[in-house]
Amino acid sequence: MRAIQWWAIGLVCAGLSRATILAAETTASTNASRAKAGIYDSRVLAYAHFWQESHQQKLRETINAARNARSAGQTERLRELEAAIKAEQDRNHLQVFSTAPVDNVLAEMKDRVESTKREAGVSSLVSKWNEEALKLYPSGQQVDVTDLLLRDFKLTEQQKKVIEDLRRQKPLPLDKARELLQRGEL
């Protein structure tokens, strides 16, 4: 009789454990299906970031350092700085005119990203051009947060008009943009 009782208790515990596991799996599945993504236009963020005073200051400092290196005859330093300026320009062109990721921009605005996610009720941010990542979130689970991310940028009226133009145009495919960049046409 005791053997049967322990066996029965074991079955009940196993059943409860399985029920607990199933409940946890269902909860995780439900939470994943309810997850929302904040969708943003990466081109617009890249453009707005480029014109921010902090970014412009960094560019001016690099350009001035290159001028000083040229004046001082520091050819190796000049080459390094010119390469850095060119790389920054290329990255910016790929981000603004195509669909290159803007991880560098998002990293610089980490606090704004977190507050935007909270305000919009989203668990992650995804570029509207990242088709693979967007497959994880049906359209009903996507919230456009571009304007929320932009709101703290100090933009001129002309820059706001350029952003509106960017929004209306399709980006260049990234491979095509890289090709144009290599030929010096972007």
Beta strands, then each sheet from edge to edge (+ up, - down):
strand 1: 37-40
strand 2: 124-127
strand 3: 142-144
sheet 1: 2+ 1+ 3+
end
